[in-house]
Amino acid sequence: MRRAIGRCTRSRCCFEAGAAILFFGTLAQQPALHSDAFQAMQELAALGYRIPSAEQPLRVFPALTGGEFSGRHAGAWRPGSIYLREITQPGFSTSAYLRHELFHEASYRTCNGRLPEWAEEMAAMRFSGELAGREHEPQPNAADLENLISHIRQNSALDRSDRDLLGRLALHYEWPSAICNPPETLSRLLGAPFPAADSGYLLASLISGRILETGGDVATPLPPGSLLKIPYAAALSQANPQILADELAASDTDKLVARRAQFSPERYRLLLSPIKQQSLTLQPPVTDQDWRAYLGERGADGGFALEASLPELALTLRAALLSQPDYFQGLVRNGTTPNSTLVGIDAADKQTFRKLKALAKTGTVSSSGGQPLVGHLMVAWPAEHPVYLAVFRQSGSSGAALAAKAAGLLRDWQRRFPSRYAAVRVHVLSATDPASWQAHSDCPELEAGSARISLCGSFYITSTARGSRSERRINGILHRSPAGGATVLETDAESYADAVLAAEAQHLTGPARDALRAVIVWNGSRGGHRHAETRSVCDTTHCMVFLGEALTGPARHGHTTDVKLLDLLDELAGDRDWLAFANGGAQRWQRQIPLAELQRLFAEQQIFDIRRERRKDGALYVRMVYADADEALTCEVFRNTLKLPSCPDSIQSADNQSWLFQGIGAGHGEGLSIETARELVEAGRSAEHILRDAYAIKTAR
């Protein structure tokens, strides 16, 4: 049985055949309740709210539970329906419950979600009359408000304590006359869910953690959602990589929680140490909800265990991917397997991920009602040896919905940041034991096989080696060579270029610096002169002195090399496996060296002739003629043996007892001259012209 009451407008109320509010069950037999509803609708209409009509009625049912509920979160109200408890708490009438829920319905019809949840709850309390008799309660203090503000910020379900505090606040603040607006002072006090964040992204080197590019808001800390499944997985032992990767691609929380016996809380917290805002306890999870919170879902209190900025999140994901690389190779299948989170994205975007050989994982933060609040997407590539890491974030979106935006940026990055130029392996010059090299005190390190990984990307070195900075910072992964060999640093090419430029050409600017930077990156990532057993260059190879970064200066970020210049160097290099450069300059020099000293340096009893030769490819050699043989030495080897400032332009026998060497400038007699590069820039030349001038094959002379 049901009973109908009429529809009200701002000017008048009348009963019509079509019912505005329909009462069901025992509620249909309570005329007083119908009258209260009629009065409440008149008041709401007078305030300017849209109220139920015959075309869009509201249904009121008796609650089928004796349990406690209130507001929208306990089932008392959902759009178009109210569930009303007939036996109320002492001092709280059924009519007050009805008025409270009627306000929620009117707000839903009128405000279109513009009224924050906490504000709507306060307004419903004020409208219902349930605050009568509480006028003398004190205003909450800062300590009382801490949890409430946290719940509001994280869009958690409001609990009894939250509502009690909201009621006390409602007694002390005037409500604005305009509907759908909370008091401005309360808005400033309580904030809003995930304030100030809209969208953002960053691209980082997976090897060193160096940020290469950012866009939008990357600083606001937000819950990462299911991206926490990445460090969770990295903290598992004895997992089958293929099965684990499919569970991650499907973001299957239940199956991942079932792996709790292999989970190491200590390693998990270590991986999360770059994130400052977190409430993880030292104790391992206990309840099922606690475990799910470790995977990015809400905890038992309705909040999230941590919030991270995009740089913090990138460092955590980087450490997890590097610590257990085999676990995540299968994420390249996200979008191809039936249950994976990217299976439904656009085919062209899916092709972009496939072409890049990208490892992908989504993470979505939802409201207590299941609506997406913040979406995340992690992409690392190429799958066989990832060198780049990108993290995307968007408010009001799911993680999978970010695929279209991400695909566009990935196509651009694939062009501007080719993987073949991404990394450099370098023997680090230091007279101190590599075991003493430490990560920063605020950013610990972990070991993965023979590699040492700093969670912030940096290690700090003190050294007494000749030519090395006494204190320096190096960015990347340290690899221990077998049989006590030198420690190799794997770093990103941009950090390597910064360090070499600081050592070789600190004051070089403009196109000249761009040109030299490209040469350094090409040599470090593509050039020869490497240790065969480690495929690494020395940190003093052919004038490319690598000193890391000074501890006193800021860490360098953002400088990147123009890939067009790198492609040009591929063309200009020809058969050369190293592109020499040096200071150059116009200052003339000469050295006269006794013949006996030359014979000692070259370990020859007799030297009859020394001749300078330039070959067709432009390379300079010095021909040494001995008693029973001759040999051609590269000019670089020859000048280094004699400690000459540069490759000599003139070689003459001064007398039968000495040789005279004359030249110009300092460094190699070939390749890029830094002084010449400066002069070319002053003449208006581009970086491309500087490189062509330095490395284009010249005719023999």
C-alpha positions as CSV (number, residue, x, y, z in Angstrom):
1,M,0.0,0.0,0.0
2,R,1.3,3.5,-0.7
3,R,0.2,7.1,-0.1
4,A,1.0,10.1,-2.3
5,I,1.5,13.7,-1.5
6,G,1.5,16.6,-3.9
7,R,4.1,18.5,-5.8
8,C,5.3,21.9,-4.5
9,T,6.8,24.9,-6.3
10,R,8.3,28.0,-4.9
11,S,5.0,29.9,-5.3
12,R,2.4,27.3,-4.3
13,C,1.9,23.7,-3.3
14,C,-1.0,21.5,-4.5
15,F,-2.0,17.9,-4.6
16,E,-2.2,16.3,-8.0
17,A,-3.2,12.8,-9.3
18,G,0.5,12.1,-10.1
19,A,2.4,11.6,-6.9
20,A,5.5,13.6,-6.0
21,I,6.4,11.4,-3.0
22,L,5.3,7.8,-2.7
23,F,5.2,6.2,0.8
24,F,5.2,2.4,0.9
25,G,4.5,-0.2,3.6
26,T,3.6,0.9,7.1
27,L,4.8,4.4,6.3
28,A,1.8,4.9,4.1
29,Q,-0.4,4.8,7.2
30,Q,1.3,7.8,9.0
31,P,-0.4,11.0,8.0
32,A,1.8,13.1,10.3
33,L,4.9,11.9,8.4
34,H,3.2,12.9,5.1
35,S,2.5,16.3,6.5
36,D,6.1,16.7,7.6
37,A,7.3,15.7,4.1
38,F,4.8,18.3,2.6
39,Q,6.2,21.0,4.9
40,A,9.9,20.1,4.2
41,M,9.2,20.2,0.4
42,Q,7.7,23.7,0.8
43,E,10.7,24.9,2.6
44,L,13.2,23.4,0.1
45,A,11.2,24.9,-2.8
46,A,11.2,28.3,-1.2
47,L,15.0,28.1,-0.8
48,G,15.3,27.4,-4.6
49,Y,15.9,23.6,-4.6
50,R,14.4,21.3,-7.2
51,I,12.1,18.9,-5.5
52,P,10.3,15.7,-6.5
53,S,7.5,15.9,-9.0
54,A,4.8,13.7,-10.5
55,E,7.1,13.1,-13.5
56,Q,10.1,12.3,-11.2
57,P,8.7,11.1,-7.9
58,L,10.6,10.1,-4.7
59,R,9.9,6.8,-3.1
60,V,10.1,6.3,0.7
61,F,10.4,2.7,2.1
62,P,10.5,1.4,5.6
63,A,14.1,0.3,6.4
64,L,14.5,-3.4,6.5
65,T,17.3,-3.3,9.1
66,G,17.7,-2.4,12.8
67,G,21.3,-1.5,12.3
68,E,22.6,2.0,12.5
69,F,22.6,4.1,9.4
70,S,22.5,7.7,8.4
71,G,23.0,9.8,5.3
72,R,23.8,8.5,1.9
73,H,26.6,6.2,3.0
74,A,24.6,3.8,5.2
75,G,21.8,3.1,2.7
76,A,19.3,5.6,4.1
77,W,19.3,7.4,0.8
78,R,20.1,6.9,-2.8
79,P,18.9,8.9,-5.8
80,G,15.1,8.6,-6.0
81,S,14.7,6.5,-2.8
82,I,14.7,6.9,0.9
83,Y,14.9,4.1,3.4
84,L,13.4,5.3,6.7
85,R,13.7,3.7,10.1
86,E,10.5,3.9,12.1
87,I,12.0,3.3,15.5
88,T,14.6,6.0,16.0
89,Q,17.2,6.8,18.6
90,P,16.0,8.7,21.7
91,G,15.6,12.4,20.9
92,F,15.8,11.9,17.1
93,S,12.4,11.6,15.4
94,T,11.4,9.9,12.3
95,S,10.5,13.3,10.9
96,A,14.1,14.5,11.4
97,Y,15.4,11.5,9.6
98,L,13.0,12.2,6.7
99,R,13.9,15.9,6.5
100,H,17.6,14.9,6.5
101,E,17.2,12.5,3.6
102,L,14.9,14.8,1.7
103,F,17.7,17.4,1.7
104,H,20.1,14.9,0.2
105,E,17.5,14.2,-2.6
106,A,17.0,17.9,-3.2
107,S,20.7,18.6,-3.3
108,Y,21.2,15.7,-5.8
109,R,18.5,17.1,-8.1
110,T,19.8,20.7,-7.8
111,C,23.5,20.9,-7.2
112,N,24.8,18.3,-9.7
113,G,27.6,17.3,-7.2
114,R,28.9,20.9,-6.7
115,L,28.3,20.7,-3.0
116,P,31.1,18.7,-1.3
117,E,30.0,15.6,0.7
118,W,30.9,17.1,4.1
119,A,29.0,20.3,3.2
120,E,25.9,18.4,2.1
121,E,26.0,16.4,5.3
122,M,26.2,19.6,7.4
123,A,23.5,21.3,5.4
124,A,21.2,18.2,5.9
125,M,21.9,18.3,9.6
126,R,20.9,22.0,9.8
127,F,17.8,21.5,7.7
128,S,16.6,18.4,9.5
129,G,16.5,20.0,13.0
130,E,18.6,17.3,14.5
131,L,21.0,19.8,16.0
132,A,18.4,21.2,18.3
133,G,19.6,21.0,21.9
134,R,23.3,20.9,20.9
135,E,23.8,24.7,20.9
136,H,26.2,24.8,23.8
137,E,28.6,22.2,22.5
138,P,32.2,23.6,22.0
139,Q,33.7,24.2,18.6
140,P,36.2,21.4,17.6
141,N,39.9,22.1,18.2
142,A,42.7,21.4,15.8
143,A,43.4,17.9,17.2
144,D,39.7,17.0,16.8
145,L,39.7,18.1,13.2
146,E,42.8,16.2,12.1
147,N,41.1,12.9,11.2
148,L,38.1,14.7,9.7
149,I,40.2,16.8,7.4
150,S,42.2,13.6,6.3
151,H,39.0,11.8,5.5
152,I,37.6,14.7,3.5
153,R,40.9,15.1,1.6
154,Q,40.9,11.4,0.7
155,N,37.2,11.3,-0.1
156,S,36.7,8.6,2.5
157,A,33.3,7.6,3.9
158,L,32.3,9.8,6.8
159,D,32.0,7.9,10.0
160,R,30.0,8.6,13.2
161,S,32.9,10.7,14.6
162,D,33.2,12.7,11.4
163,R,29.4,13.5,11.5
164,D,29.6,14.5,15.2
165,L,32.3,17.0,14.4
166,L,30.4,18.3,11.4
167,G,27.4,18.8,13.6
168,R,29.4,20.8,16.1
169,L,30.9,22.9,13.3
170,A,27.5,23.6,11.9
171,L,26.5,25.2,15.1
172,H,29.2,27.9,14.9
173,Y,29.1,28.9,11.2
174,E,26.6,30.9,9.3
175,W,25.3,29.2,6.2
176,P,25.3,31.2,2.9
177,S,21.9,32.2,1.4
178,A,22.9,30.9,-2.0
179,I,22.1,27.2,-2.4
180,C,24.8,24.6,-3.4
181,N,27.5,26.7,-1.7
182,P,29.2,25.9,1.7
183,P,30.6,28.7,3.8
184,E,33.9,29.9,2.4
185,T,35.6,29.9,5.9
186,L,34.6,26.2,6.3
187,S,35.9,25.4,2.8
188,R,39.3,26.8,3.7
189,L,39.3,25.0,7.0
190,L,38.3,21.5,5.8
191,G,39.6,21.6,2.2
192,A,38.4,19.4,-0.6
193,P,39.2,15.9,-1.9
194,F,42.7,15.9,-3.5
195,P,43.1,19.7,-3.8
196,A,44.9,21.5,-6.6
197,A,45.6,18.4,-8.7
198,D,44.3,18.1,-12.2
199,S,46.6,16.2,-14.5
200,G,50.4,15.7,-14.7
201,Y,53.1,13.5,-16.1
202,L,56.8,12.9,-16.0
203,L,59.4,11.1,-18.0
204,A,62.4,9.8,-16.1
205,S,65.5,7.7,-16.7
206,L,64.8,4.3,-15.1
207,I,68.6,3.9,-14.7
208,S,69.4,7.0,-12.7
209,G,66.0,8.5,-11.7
210,R,66.8,11.7,-13.5
211,I,63.7,13.6,-14.6
212,L,63.8,14.3,-18.3
213,E,60.5,16.0,-18.8
214,T,57.4,17.0,-16.8
215,G,54.0,18.5,-17.6
216,G,51.1,19.7,-15.4
217,D,50.9,19.2,-11.7
218,V,53.5,16.7,-10.5
219,A,54.0,18.0,-7.0
220,T,50.6,17.4,-5.3
221,P,50.7,14.2,-3.2
222,L,47.9,11.8,-4.1
223,P,47.1,8.1,-3.4
224,P,48.7,6.0,-6.2
225,G,46.0,3.4,-6.2
226,S,46.9,0.0,-7.7
227,L,50.4,1.3,-8.8
228,L,51.3,0.2,-5.2
229,K,50.9,-3.4,-6.6
230,I,54.3,-2.9,-8.3
231,P,56.4,-2.5,-5.0
232,Y,54.1,-5.1,-3.4
233,A,55.1,-7.6,-6.2
234,A,58.7,-6.7,-5.9
235,A,58.6,-7.6,-2.2
236,L,57.4,-11.1,-3.0
237,S,59.8,-14.1,-3.0
238,Q,59.6,-17.2,-5.2
239,A,56.9,-15.9,-7.5
240,N,56.3,-17.3,-11.0
241,P,57.0,-14.3,-13.2
242,Q,54.6,-15.2,-16.0
243,I,51.6,-15.7,-13.6
244,L,52.5,-12.7,-11.4
245,A,52.7,-10.4,-14.4
246,D,49.2,-11.5,-15.6
247,E,47.8,-10.8,-12.1
248,L,49.4,-7.4,-12.2
249,A,48.1,-6.6,-15.7
250,A,44.6,-7.6,-14.6
251,S,45.1,-5.7,-11.3
252,D,43.8,-8.8,-9.5
253,T,43.8,-7.7,-5.8
254,D,42.4,-11.0,-4.5
255,K,45.1,-13.2,-6.2
256,L,47.9,-10.8,-5.1
257,V,46.7,-10.8,-1.5
258,A,46.7,-14.6,-1.6
259,R,50.5,-14.3,-2.0
260,R,50.9,-12.8,1.4
261,A,53.0,-15.8,2.6
262,Q,55.8,-14.7,0.2
263,F,55.6,-11.0,1.1
264,S,58.4,-9.1,2.9
265,P,57.0,-6.0,4.7
266,E,60.6,-4.8,5.4
267,R,61.5,-4.8,1.7
268,Y,58.1,-3.3,0.8
269,R,58.7,-0.4,3.2
270,L,62.3,0.0,1.9
271,L,61.0,0.4,-1.7
272,L,58.5,3.0,-0.5
273,S,61.0,5.0,1.5
274,P,61.2,7.9,-1.1
275,I,57.5,8.7,-0.3
276,K,57.2,11.1,2.6
277,Q,53.5,11.1,3.4
278,Q,52.7,7.6,4.6
279,S,51.2,6.0,7.7
280,L,52.4,2.4,7.3
281,T,53.2,0.9,10.6
282,L,56.3,-1.2,11.5
283,Q,54.0,-4.2,12.0
284,P,53.0,-6.4,9.1
285,P,49.3,-6.3,7.9
286,V,46.8,-8.3,9.9
287,T,43.3,-8.0,8.5
288,D,42.3,-8.6,4.9
289,Q,41.5,-4.8,4.6
290,D,45.0,-4.0,5.9
291,W,46.5,-6.2,3.1
292,R,44.3,-4.6,0.5
293,A,45.5,-1.2,1.7
294,Y,49.1,-2.3,1.0
295,L,47.9,-2.8,-2.6
296,G,46.5,0.7,-2.9
297,E,42.9,0.3,-1.7
298,R,41.4,2.1,1.2
299,G,42.2,0.9,4.7
300,A,39.8,0.0,7.5
301,D,39.6,3.8,8.4
302,G,38.4,4.7,4.9
303,G,41.7,6.4,4.1
304,F,44.8,5.5,2.1
305,A,48.1,4.3,3.6
306,L,50.1,6.9,1.7
307,E,50.1,9.7,-0.8
308,A,52.9,10.5,-3.3
309,S,53.9,13.2,-5.7
310,L,54.8,12.0,-9.1
311,P,58.6,12.3,-8.6
312,E,58.3,10.3,-5.3
313,L,56.1,7.7,-7.0
314,A,58.5,7.4,-10.0
315,L,61.5,6.7,-7.6
316,T,59.5,4.0,-5.8
317,L,58.4,2.3,-9.1
318,R,62.0,2.6,-10.4
319,A,63.4,0.8,-7.4
320,A,60.7,-1.9,-7.6
321,L,61.3,-2.5,-11.4
322,L,65.0,-2.7,-11.0
323,S,65.0,-4.9,-7.9
324,Q,63.0,-7.7,-9.5
325,P,63.2,-7.1,-13.3
326,D,62.0,-10.7,-14.2
327,Y,58.7,-10.2,-12.3
328,F,57.5,-7.4,-14.6
329,Q,58.6,-8.5,-18.1
330,G,55.1,-9.9,-18.7
331,L,53.5,-6.5,-18.2
332,V,54.2,-6.0,-21.9
333,R,51.1,-8.1,-22.4
334,N,48.8,-5.6,-20.7
335,G,46.2,-4.8,-23.4
336,T,46.6,-8.2,-25.2
337,T,45.4,-10.7,-22.5
338,P,41.7,-10.8,-22.0
339,N,41.5,-9.6,-18.4
340,S,44.2,-7.0,-18.5
341,T,43.3,-3.4,-17.7
342,L,44.2,-1.9,-21.1
343,V,42.5,-4.5,-23.2
344,G,39.6,-2.1,-24.1
345,I,41.7,0.9,-25.2
346,D,41.9,2.2,-28.8
347,A,43.6,-0.1,-31.2
348,A,46.0,2.6,-32.5
349,D,47.0,3.4,-28.9
350,K,47.5,-0.2,-28.2
351,Q,49.7,-0.5,-31.2
352,T,51.9,2.4,-29.8
353,F,52.4,0.5,-26.6
354,R,53.2,-2.7,-28.6
355,K,55.7,-0.9,-30.9
356,L,57.5,0.6,-27.9
357,K,57.6,-2.8,-26.1
358,A,56.2,-1.1,-23.1
359,L,55.6,-2.5,-19.7
360,A,52.3,-0.9,-18.5
361,K,50.3,-0.8,-15.2
362,T,47.2,1.2,-14.3
363,G,46.1,2.5,-10.9
364,T,42.8,4.0,-10.1
365,V,41.7,5.8,-6.9
366,S,38.0,5.6,-6.4
367,S,35.5,7.2,-4.1
368,S,33.7,5.2,-1.4
369,G,30.9,4.9,-3.9
370,G,33.2,3.5,-6.6
371,Q,33.5,6.6,-8.8
372,P,37.1,7.2,-10.3
373,L,38.8,10.1,-8.5
374,V,42.3,9.9,-9.8
375,G,43.8,7.7,-12.5
376,H,47.5,6.7,-12.8
377,L,49.3,4.9,-15.6
378,M,52.9,3.7,-15.4
379,V,54.9,2.9,-18.6
380,A,58.5,1.5,-18.8
381,W,60.3,0.6,-22.0
382,P,61.8,-1.3,-23.8
383,A,60.7,-4.5,-22.1
384,E,64.0,-6.4,-22.6
385,H,66.0,-3.8,-20.7
386,P,63.9,-0.8,-19.6
387,V,65.7,2.5,-19.7
388,Y,62.8,5.0,-19.5
389,L,59.9,5.3,-17.0
390,A,56.9,7.5,-17.5
391,V,54.1,8.1,-15.0
392,F,50.8,9.8,-15.9
393,R,48.0,11.1,-13.6
394,Q,44.6,12.6,-14.2
395,S,41.9,13.7,-11.8
396,G,38.4,12.3,-12.3
397,S,39.6,9.5,-14.5
398,S,40.5,5.8,-14.4
399,G,44.0,4.7,-15.1
400,A,43.0,3.0,-18.4
401,A,41.4,6.2,-19.6
402,L,44.9,7.8,-19.7
403,A,46.1,5.5,-22.5
404,A,45.1,7.9,-25.3
405,K,47.0,10.9,-23.8
406,A,49.9,8.7,-22.9
407,A,50.1,7.2,-26.4
408,G,50.5,10.6,-27.9
409,L,53.4,11.5,-25.6
410,L,55.0,8.1,-26.0
411,R,55.1,8.6,-29.8
412,D,56.8,11.9,-29.3
413,W,59.3,10.5,-26.7
414,Q,60.1,7.6,-28.9
415,R,61.3,10.1,-31.5
416,R,63.1,12.5,-29.1
417,F,64.6,9.9,-26.7
418,P,65.7,6.9,-28.7
419,S,66.6,4.0,-26.4
420,R,70.0,3.5,-28.2
421,Y,71.3,6.8,-26.7
422,A,69.8,6.4,-23.3
423,A,72.5,4.8,-21.2
424,V,76.3,4.9,-20.6
425,R,78.5,2.4,-18.8
426,V,81.6,3.9,-17.3
427,H,84.5,2.7,-15.1
428,V,84.6,5.1,-12.2
429,L,88.0,6.5,-11.2
430,S,88.5,6.4,-7.4
431,A,91.2,5.2,-5.1
432,T,88.7,4.4,-2.4
433,D,87.0,1.0,-1.9
434,P,83.6,1.0,-3.8
435,A,82.1,-0.6,-0.7
436,S,82.5,2.8,1.0
437,W,80.4,4.6,-1.6
438,Q,77.1,5.4,0.1
439,A,73.6,6.4,-0.9
440,H,72.3,9.6,0.7
441,S,71.2,9.2,4.3
442,D,67.6,10.1,3.5
443,C,67.5,7.6,0.6
444,P,68.7,4.1,1.4
445,E,69.9,1.5,-1.1
446,L,69.1,-2.1,-2.0
447,E,71.0,-4.8,-3.7
448,A,69.7,-6.8,-6.7
449,G,72.2,-9.5,-7.7
450,S,75.5,-7.8,-8.5
451,A,73.9,-4.4,-8.7
452,R,73.6,-1.7,-6.0
453,I,70.6,0.6,-6.4
454,S,70.1,3.9,-4.6
455,L,66.4,4.6,-4.2
456,C,67.0,8.3,-5.0
457,G,69.4,7.4,-7.8
458,S,72.6,8.9,-6.3
459,F,75.8,7.6,-4.6
460,Y,78.3,9.8,-2.8
461,I,82.0,9.1,-3.3
462,T,85.2,10.4,-1.6
463,S,88.4,9.8,-3.6
464,T,92.1,10.4,-3.5
465,A,92.7,9.4,-7.2
466,R,94.7,11.8,-9.3
467,G,92.4,13.9,-11.4
468,S,89.2,13.0,-9.5
469,R,87.1,15.2,-7.4
470,S,87.7,14.5,-3.7
471,E,83.9,14.4,-3.2
472,R,81.3,13.9,-5.8
473,R,77.9,12.5,-6.6
474,I,77.3,9.9,-9.3
475,N,73.8,9.0,-10.5
476,G,72.8,5.5,-11.6
477,I,73.3,1.8,-10.8
478,L,76.6,0.4,-9.5
479,H,77.6,-3.0,-11.0
480,R,80.3,-5.0,-9.3
481,S,82.7,-6.5,-11.8
482,P,83.7,-10.2,-11.4
483,A,87.0,-11.1,-9.8
484,G,87.5,-7.8,-8.0
485,G,87.5,-5.7,-11.2
486,A,86.6,-2.1,-11.3
487,T,83.1,-1.0,-10.3
488,V,81.0,0.1,-13.3
489,L,78.4,2.8,-13.1
490,E,75.4,2.5,-15.4
491,T,74.0,6.0,-15.8
492,D,71.8,7.9,-18.1
493,A,73.5,9.7,-21.1
494,E,72.3,13.1,-20.0
495,S,73.8,12.9,-16.5
496,Y,77.0,11.6,-18.1
497,A,77.1,14.6,-20.5
498,D,76.5,17.0,-17.7
499,A,79.5,15.6,-15.8
500,V,81.9,15.6,-18.8
501,L,80.9,19.1,-19.8
502,A,81.6,20.3,-16.2
503,A,85.1,18.8,-16.4
504,E,86.0,19.7,-20.0
505,A,84.0,22.8,-21.0
506,Q,82.3,24.3,-18.0
507,H,81.8,27.7,-19.5
508,L,80.8,26.7,-23.0
509,T,77.3,28.0,-24.0
510,G,74.8,28.1,-26.8
511,P,75.1,26.0,-30.0
512,A,78.8,25.2,-29.2
513,R,77.7,23.5,-26.0
514,D,74.8,21.7,-27.8
515,A,77.3,20.4,-30.3
516,L,79.8,19.2,-27.7
517,R,77.0,17.6,-25.7
518,A,75.9,15.5,-28.7
519,V,79.5,14.3,-29.2
520,I,79.8,13.3,-25.5
521,V,76.5,11.4,-25.6
522,W,77.4,9.7,-28.9
523,N,80.8,8.6,-27.6
524,G,79.4,7.4,-24.3
525,S,76.5,5.4,-25.7
526,R,77.8,4.4,-29.2
527,G,81.5,5.0,-29.4
528,G,84.3,2.4,-29.0
529,H,87.3,2.3,-26.7
530,R,85.5,0.1,-24.2
531,H,86.5,-2.5,-21.8
532,A,85.7,-5.8,-23.5
533,E,84.5,-7.6,-20.4
534,T,82.0,-4.9,-19.2
535,R,81.3,-2.8,-22.4
536,S,82.1,0.3,-20.4
537,V,84.1,3.4,-21.2
538,C,86.8,4.8,-18.8
539,D,86.0,8.0,-16.9
540,T,89.1,9.5,-18.5
541,T,88.7,8.1,-22.0
542,H,90.0,10.3,-24.8
543,C,89.5,13.6,-23.0
544,M,86.0,12.7,-21.8
545,V,86.8,13.1,-18.1
546,F,83.8,12.0,-15.9
547,L,83.8,13.6,-12.5
548,G,80.2,13.1,-11.5
549,E,78.5,16.1,-9.9
550,A,79.9,18.4,-7.2
551,L,78.2,17.9,-3.8
552,T,77.9,21.6,-3.3
553,G,75.8,22.3,-6.4
554,P,72.2,21.4,-7.2
555,A,71.4,18.2,-9.0
556,R,71.0,18.8,-12.7
557,H,67.7,18.0,-14.3
558,G,66.0,18.7,-17.5
559,H,68.9,19.2,-20.0
560,T,68.5,16.9,-22.9
561,T,70.5,16.3,-26.1
562,D,69.0,17.1,-29.5
563,V,68.4,13.7,-31.2
564,K,68.9,15.3,-34.6
565,L,72.5,16.1,-33.7
566,L,73.0,12.5,-32.6
567,D,71.6,11.2,-35.9
568,L,73.9,13.6,-37.7
569,L,76.9,12.2,-35.8
570,D,75.9,8.7,-36.9
571,E,76.2,10.0,-40.4
572,L,79.5,11.8,-39.9
573,A,81.2,9.1,-37.9
574,G,81.6,6.8,-40.9
575,D,84.1,4.2,-39.9
576,R,85.2,6.0,-36.8
577,D,84.4,4.5,-33.5
578,W,85.3,7.6,-31.4
579,L,84.7,11.3,-32.0
580,A,87.7,13.2,-30.6
581,F,87.4,16.7,-29.2
582,A,89.7,19.1,-27.3
583,N,90.2,22.7,-26.3
584,G,91.9,23.7,-29.5
585,G,92.9,27.3,-29.7
586,A,95.3,29.4,-31.7
587,Q,98.3,29.6,-29.3
588,R,101.4,28.1,-30.9
589,W,103.7,25.8,-29.0
590,Q,106.9,23.8,-29.7
591,R,108.8,21.0,-27.9
592,Q,112.3,19.8,-28.6
593,I,112.9,16.2,-27.3
594,P,116.3,14.4,-27.3
595,L,116.5,11.4,-29.5
596,A,117.6,9.3,-26.6
597,E,114.5,10.2,-24.7
598,L,112.3,9.3,-27.7
599,Q,114.0,5.9,-28.0
600,R,113.4,5.3,-24.3
601,L,109.7,6.3,-24.5
602,F,109.0,4.1,-27.5
603,A,111.3,1.2,-26.3
604,E,113.3,1.3,-29.6
605,Q,117.2,1.2,-29.8
606,Q,117.1,3.3,-33.0
607,I,114.6,5.7,-34.6
608,F,115.6,6.8,-38.1
609,D,112.5,8.9,-39.1
610,I,109.3,10.4,-37.8
611,R,106.7,11.5,-40.3
612,R,103.2,13.0,-40.0
613,E,100.5,11.5,-42.2
614,R,96.8,12.3,-42.9
615,R,94.8,9.5,-44.5
616,K,91.9,9.8,-46.9
617,D,89.3,9.5,-44.2
618,G,90.9,12.6,-42.5
619,A,92.5,10.6,-39.6
620,L,96.0,11.7,-38.5
621,Y,98.8,9.2,-38.0
622,V,102.6,9.4,-37.2
623,R,104.9,7.1,-39.0
624,M,107.8,5.8,-36.9
625,V,110.7,4.3,-38.9
626,Y,113.0,1.9,-36.9
627,A,116.2,0.0,-37.8
628,D,114.3,-3.1,-39.2
629,A,110.6,-2.0,-39.2
630,D,108.2,0.9,-39.1
631,E,104.7,1.4,-37.6
632,A,101.9,3.9,-37.9
633,L,100.6,5.3,-34.6
634,T,97.4,7.3,-34.3
635,C,98.4,10.9,-33.6
636,E,96.5,10.7,-30.3
637,V,98.6,7.8,-29.0
638,F,101.8,9.5,-30.2
639,R,101.1,12.9,-28.5
640,N,99.9,11.2,-25.3
641,T,103.2,9.2,-25.2
642,L,105.2,12.4,-25.5
643,K,102.8,14.5,-23.4
644,L,102.5,17.1,-26.2
645,P,99.7,19.7,-25.8
646,S,98.1,18.6,-29.1
647,C,98.8,16.6,-32.2
648,P,101.8,18.3,-33.9
649,D,101.4,20.2,-37.1
650,S,105.1,20.0,-37.8
651,I,107.7,17.3,-37.1
652,Q,111.3,18.0,-37.9
653,S,114.8,16.6,-37.1
654,A,116.6,19.4,-35.4
655,D,119.9,17.7,-35.5
656,N,121.2,14.2,-35.2
657,Q,120.5,14.3,-31.4
658,S,116.9,15.7,-31.1
659,W,113.5,16.2,-32.8
660,L,111.4,19.4,-32.9
661,F,107.6,19.2,-32.7
662,Q,105.4,22.3,-33.3
663,G,101.6,22.7,-33.1
664,I,98.7,25.0,-32.3
665,G,96.3,24.8,-29.4
666,A,95.7,22.1,-26.9
667,G,94.3,18.6,-27.4
668,H,93.7,16.4,-30.4
669,G,94.8,17.5,-33.8
670,E,91.4,16.3,-35.2
671,G,87.8,16.4,-34.2
672,L,85.9,19.2,-32.5
673,S,87.9,22.2,-31.3
674,I,86.2,24.0,-28.4
675,E,87.9,27.3,-29.3
676,T,86.9,26.9,-32.9
677,A,83.3,26.1,-31.9
678,R,83.2,29.3,-29.9
679,E,84.4,31.3,-32.9
680,L,81.8,29.7,-35.2
681,V,79.0,30.6,-32.8
682,E,80.2,34.2,-32.8
683,A,80.0,34.1,-36.6
684,G,76.4,32.9,-36.3
685,R,76.9,29.2,-37.0
686,S,74.6,26.5,-35.7
687,A,75.4,23.4,-33.7
688,E,74.9,21.3,-36.9
689,H,77.5,23.5,-38.8
690,I,80.0,23.1,-35.9
691,L,79.7,19.3,-36.1
692,R,80.1,19.2,-39.9
693,D,83.1,21.5,-39.6
694,A,84.7,19.1,-37.0
695,Y,83.9,15.7,-38.4
696,A,83.1,15.9,-42.1
697,I,85.7,13.9,-44.1
698,K,88.3,16.2,-45.6
699,T,90.5,15.6,-48.6
700,A,93.9,14.2,-47.9
701,R,96.8,16.7,-48.0
